Amino acid sequence: MHKQEFSTKEFIHILQQNGWKETRRKSSHITLSKNNNAHIITVVDHGKEMNRCLARKLLKEAGLFDRLYV
């Protein structure tokens, strides 16, 4: 997967396919967790595409970077 940018919706879908669940949504901040809140990631949805650097950082935090190299 070598995309330059992701929509927030696409990115959240990728996380959900890998076991992450949306646990909270407040304004434009969407919080996802895995393993009963042991790991938490917050994605900001401003209606724009996420840039590549942010997507890479969040994928690393989610432990998916090596499998989904962006």
Beta strands, then each sheet from edge to edge (+ up, - down):
strand 1: 6-7
strand 2: 21-26
strand 3: 29-34
strand 4: 39-44
strand 5: 49-50
sheet 1: 1+ 5-
sheet 2: 2+ 3- 4+
end
